[in-house]
Amino acid sequence: MRSNYRFLCFLFPFALVLSNCDFRTPPNCLMLFQDRPAQLSGFSISEEGLANKSGSPLYWSRCPAGMRYTNSNTCSGIPLFLSFDQAINYAQDISEKSGQNIRLPLIEELEDITENNCINPSLNTNVFPAASTDNFWTSEQHSFRDNLACSFYTYQGLASCLEVKSTEHPFMLVIERDSF
């Protein structure tokens, strides 16, 4: 009996710590921003379908590559799912044809637009109306394995550089420029 008492006294501090933890799932970003249509998380948006976060030289396409922004705050079409090399080449082709510096974003740039207070997807759906929960290619590759590249999982905004380059994923495009 006495040993049981000691064991319970040992576990009691751990039980107190665990009882104070909040294990609730963060809210769904789609639902969170649906009720707040004017909330843009520091972005300014243009009629051409671009979004710029204050103080950044990057202009984000509001729709994934392959889709087109419509003036009713939606995206039409089907997002492209390409391998890493195909996605990089796609961005380079668009860049050359348009005369603008268009590319896939860096992990750090995707982290900068991630919403930390909601998930599924962890993006502001008022700014990115076709945001989905998926692995999106970044422009970065694994540092020493040629067959791996980096993707960004939009469920919670986490990056991984362990994606096989031949895997097909959607991707976003950014433009580096001074203003709209």
C-alpha positions as CSV (number, residue, x, y, z in Angstrom):
1,M,0.0,0.0,0.0
2,R,2.8,2.4,0.9
3,S,4.6,1.8,-2.4
4,N,1.4,2.6,-4.4
5,Y,1.2,5.9,-2.5
6,R,4.8,6.8,-3.4
7,F,4.1,5.9,-7.0
8,L,1.0,8.2,-7.1
9,C,2.9,11.0,-5.5
10,F,5.6,10.6,-8.2
11,L,3.0,10.8,-11.0
12,F,1.0,13.7,-9.6
13,P,3.3,16.5,-10.8
14,F,3.2,15.0,-14.3
15,A,-0.6,14.7,-14.3
16,L,-0.8,18.4,-13.3
17,V,1.4,19.4,-16.2
18,L,-0.6,17.4,-18.7
19,S,-3.9,18.7,-17.5
20,N,-2.8,22.2,-18.3
21,C,-1.9,21.4,-21.9
22,D,-4.3,22.5,-24.7
23,F,-4.6,19.7,-27.2
24,R,-7.4,21.4,-29.3
25,T,-6.9,21.5,-33.0
26,P,-6.4,25.0,-34.4
27,P,-9.3,26.3,-36.5
28,N,-9.6,25.7,-40.2
29,C,-8.3,28.7,-42.1
30,L,-11.0,28.5,-44.7
31,M,-13.7,28.8,-42.0
32,L,-11.8,31.4,-40.1
33,F,-11.3,33.8,-43.0
34,Q,-14.7,33.1,-44.5
35,D,-16.3,35.0,-41.7
36,R,-13.8,37.9,-42.1
37,P,-13.6,38.7,-45.8
38,A,-11.8,42.0,-45.3
39,Q,-8.9,40.3,-43.3
40,L,-5.9,40.2,-45.7
41,S,-3.1,39.5,-43.2
42,G,-1.0,42.5,-44.3
43,F,-1.4,41.9,-48.0
44,S,-2.5,44.3,-50.7
45,I,-4.2,42.7,-53.6
46,S,-4.5,43.8,-57.3
47,E,-7.2,43.2,-59.8
48,E,-4.6,41.3,-61.9
49,G,-4.5,38.5,-59.4
50,L,-1.4,39.4,-57.5
51,A,-0.8,39.9,-53.8
52,N,2.0,41.8,-52.1
53,K,2.8,41.6,-48.4
54,S,3.7,45.0,-47.0
55,G,7.5,45.7,-47.2
56,S,8.2,42.8,-49.5
57,P,9.4,43.0,-53.1
58,L,7.5,39.7,-53.9
59,Y,4.2,39.6,-55.7
60,W,2.4,36.3,-55.3
61,S,0.1,34.8,-57.8
62,R,-3.1,34.4,-55.9
63,C,-3.8,31.1,-57.6
64,P,-1.6,28.1,-58.0
65,A,0.2,27.7,-61.3
66,G,-2.2,26.5,-64.0
67,M,-5.2,28.4,-62.6
68,R,-6.3,31.9,-63.5
69,Y,-7.6,34.5,-61.1
70,T,-11.1,35.9,-61.8
71,N,-12.4,39.2,-60.5
72,S,-14.9,37.5,-58.3
73,N,-12.2,36.5,-55.9
74,T,-11.9,33.0,-57.2
75,C,-9.5,30.9,-59.3
76,S,-10.6,29.1,-62.4
77,G,-9.0,26.1,-64.1
78,I,-7.1,23.2,-62.7
79,P,-3.8,23.5,-60.8
80,L,-0.7,22.0,-62.5
81,F,0.9,19.0,-60.8
82,L,4.4,18.8,-62.2
83,S,7.7,17.2,-61.2
84,F,10.3,19.5,-59.5
85,D,12.3,20.0,-62.7
86,Q,9.1,20.6,-64.8
87,A,7.9,23.2,-62.3
88,I,11.2,25.0,-62.4
89,N,11.2,25.0,-66.2
90,Y,7.6,26.2,-66.3
91,A,8.5,29.2,-64.1
92,Q,11.6,29.9,-66.3
93,D,9.5,29.8,-69.5
94,I,6.9,32.2,-68.1
95,S,9.7,34.5,-66.9
96,E,11.4,34.6,-70.3
97,K,8.1,35.1,-72.2
98,S,6.9,37.8,-69.9
99,G,10.2,39.6,-69.3
100,Q,9.6,39.5,-65.5
101,N,11.5,37.7,-62.8
102,I,9.1,34.9,-62.1
103,R,10.1,31.8,-60.1
104,L,9.0,29.3,-57.4
105,P,9.2,30.7,-53.9
106,L,11.8,29.8,-51.3
107,I,10.9,28.0,-48.1
108,E,11.5,31.1,-46.1
109,E,9.1,33.1,-48.4
110,L,6.3,30.5,-47.9
111,E,6.9,30.6,-44.2
112,D,6.4,34.3,-44.3
113,I,2.9,34.0,-45.7
114,T,1.9,31.1,-43.5
115,E,-0.9,31.7,-41.0
116,N,0.1,30.4,-37.6
117,N,-3.3,30.6,-35.9
118,C,-5.1,28.2,-38.2
119,I,-4.5,25.1,-40.4
120,N,-5.8,23.1,-43.4
121,P,-4.5,25.1,-45.3
122,S,-2.3,27.4,-43.3
123,L,-2.8,30.3,-45.8
124,N,-5.2,33.2,-45.8
125,T,-8.0,32.1,-48.1
126,N,-9.1,35.7,-48.7
127,V,-5.7,36.3,-50.3
128,F,-5.2,32.8,-51.9
129,P,-8.8,31.7,-52.8
130,A,-7.8,28.4,-54.2
131,A,-5.4,27.5,-51.4
132,S,-5.5,23.7,-50.8
133,T,-3.8,21.4,-48.4
134,D,-1.0,19.8,-50.3
135,N,2.8,19.7,-50.7
136,F,3.8,22.6,-52.9
137,W,7.2,22.7,-54.6
138,T,9.7,25.4,-53.5
139,S,12.7,26.5,-55.6
140,E,15.1,24.8,-53.2
141,Q,16.8,21.4,-53.5
142,H,18.3,19.0,-51.0
143,S,21.8,20.1,-50.1
144,F,23.6,16.9,-51.1
145,R,21.1,14.5,-52.7
146,D,20.5,15.3,-56.3
147,N,17.3,13.4,-56.5
148,L,15.5,15.3,-53.7
149,A,14.0,18.8,-53.5
150,C,12.1,20.8,-51.0
151,S,8.3,21.1,-50.7
152,F,6.1,23.0,-48.3
153,Y,3.1,21.3,-46.8
154,T,0.3,23.8,-46.4
155,Y,-1.7,21.9,-43.8
156,Q,0.4,23.4,-41.0
157,G,3.1,25.3,-43.0
158,L,5.9,22.8,-42.6
159,A,8.8,22.3,-45.1
160,S,10.7,19.1,-46.0
161,C,13.6,18.7,-48.4
162,L,13.1,14.9,-48.7
163,E,10.7,14.9,-51.7
164,V,11.7,12.9,-54.7
165,K,12.0,15.3,-57.6
166,S,9.9,13.1,-60.0
167,T,6.9,13.4,-57.7
168,E,4.2,15.7,-59.1
169,H,3.1,18.5,-56.9
170,P,1.3,21.8,-57.4
171,F,3.3,25.0,-57.0
172,M,2.9,28.8,-56.6
173,L,4.7,31.5,-58.5
174,V,6.2,34.8,-57.3
175,I,7.3,37.8,-59.2
176,E,10.1,40.0,-57.9
177,R,9.4,43.7,-58.8
178,D,9.0,47.1,-57.3
179,S,5.3,47.7,-57.5
180,F,2.0,46.8,-59.2
